[in-house]
Amino acid sequence: MKTIDRRDFLKMAGAGSVVVVAGVAMPVAGYFGWTNKDILRFRAVAGMPKAPLPEYASYVIEGQVDLHARTGQLAKSIHAGAPDAMSGVVFPGTARTVRVTDVQQSGNHVLITGELGEQSNLLPGESPNFSIRVDRSTGLAHADFLGSEVVMRLDK
Amino acid sequence: MADHLDAPGLTSPMSDPRTDITDVYAFRKPGDSSKSILVLNVNPLAPALAPFFNSEAIYTINVDTDGDAIADRSFRIRFSEVEDGAQTATVHLAKGALAARLNDGGPAVIAGAPASFGSQPHITTRGEYRFFAGLRSDPFFFDLLGFINNLTFTGSDFFADKNVFGIVLEVPNSALGTSPTRLWGRTVLSKNGTLVRDDRMARAAINTVFNHGEDKNIFNSIDPDQDLTAVTAEGKTFVQSFRDSLTALGGDPNLATVLLPDLLDYDFLKPSGYLNGRRLQDDVIDISLNLVTNGGLKTDGVGPHTDYLADFPYLGQPH
């Protein structure tokens, strides 16, 4: 018997029939901040679905962008478990890499746009295009989730 | 989900997928109304999380025949230790006071039945009983990602390619006692020599939808006869907690005492179909959505799988 962990699910990813972990090696840990004046790294999380339903899952967007070069790499995924009890398990078919195509900064706001690295198996309502608006002043971010806008909390 | 991964954090109760109940079904045997089919599915996403049954657990299907939410009959399945990749199962039928206890007992109605971990089902027949246990296609259907997306359903069936460990019993109706009955599944683990309640389930999507956080564990640790009086981690009764959730969902809060105690009504003298028992093809999610939202939501857009078998063990071949 095994408990759920990332390694187990990575093994099964090839079978395509089971929950797989985000097979995306992110260069940064999950927190929000600047490594220097140009590099912004962050992790945004939203519990899904919203109350009164119990939060079953966590929508996670994380990565880093270069504000000067206006490039970067992000990953998004849907993890099992609410944000306060998030597991390493990612729902199958939800892990995506995002190639950043532009970064616009205005005051405390950073608008990041890009495109998904894997576009052959989009989920219903999922766009191949990506955008997230990060607001440093509120610690919140706004992004698309399968066609609906969600408000996400930036990890400190 | 029906009851898959119904511990906090979308994990298995007591972190043991082998005894994590996913669904319970009960229906009259097609073509023979003198017999019933009882199904207890466990091990979500099998065999990814666990390749075998737990040899130290008791898998039970409990039957209440007198309306007190206490088991009067109990089918108790135990599995042998794994030897050369194989396990066998024994099924005991406990009655009366014995059925209300956690420990197994009663006469064996099935013994030495090989479990099936491949695509071909090993079926064991003894007298009027038939038995199957092993890897099968998960019959449950639900747009899980639509649920996560705040009930924005798209008709995408998350479970279309998933497997479970199925435990299927064909029994004479007489073994269930008098009709109508009320059923539930229960798994029991041995911890340091003591039997402890692990997971339980009757109707679909009760613990998974109505209970939050630690309340999921509490709910699994009590029996149906305690559902009306037990309290949540916050100190309110489960009935009040369910009332609050129903109100928030736009449903009728009085349904709380219909949903609790959590038992699956099954009158084997009448045709089967949710909420009289549950067949594999019954769309329990659509029925539940309608019920708890008072018609506000009618469907997740997902229908039954097409791989159910017409004959025993009824569960489709594993993917």
Interface residues (C-beta under 8 A of the other chain):
Chain A: M1 K2 T3 I4 D8 F9 M12 G16 S17 V18 V19 M48 P49 K50 A51 P52 L53 P54 Y56 A57 I78 A80 G81 A82 A85 M86 S87 V89 F91 T94 L123 P124 G125 F145 L146 G147 S148
Chain B: L5 P8 G9 L10 T11 S12 S15 D16 P17 R18 L45 A48 L49 A50 F52 N54 L144 L145 G146 F147 I148 N149 N150 L151 T152 T154 G155 S156 F158 D161 K162 N163 T208 V209 N211 H212 G213 D244 S245 A248 L249 H319
